Amino acid sequence: MFGDSDTLFWYLFGATKGGPNRLRIVYTLLKRPANPHQLAKKLHLDYKTIQHHLEILVENDIVIVDREKKYGELYSPSPFTKSRKKILNEIWGKVKKADEAG
């Protein structure tokens, strides 16, 4: 879909309505893998909203899922995402600034 990883990140996190929530999910997962219920509780978001964003993040190889856990699949950032912390921080700064302004 996108030829350049920076373009993909900007689209998923900075150019869509759900981007800020997806970014919050990724930042949370960078600290510790979590299941959707844990993410919903920690981020104060609806469980279905978390599931929706996780599907998008998995489809785009931003997040990976460990389906071998008996209770609650654990999600974590992909190695690709871990290597792109600089662009994540740049997008976070812009998203945060836009949120504060409007």
Secondary structure, 3 states (H helix, E strand, C coil): CCCCHHHHHHHHHHCCCCHHHHHHHHHHHHHCCECHHHHHHHHCCCHHHHHHHHHHHHHCCCEEEECCCCCCCEEEECHHHHCCHHHHHHHHHHHHHHHHHC
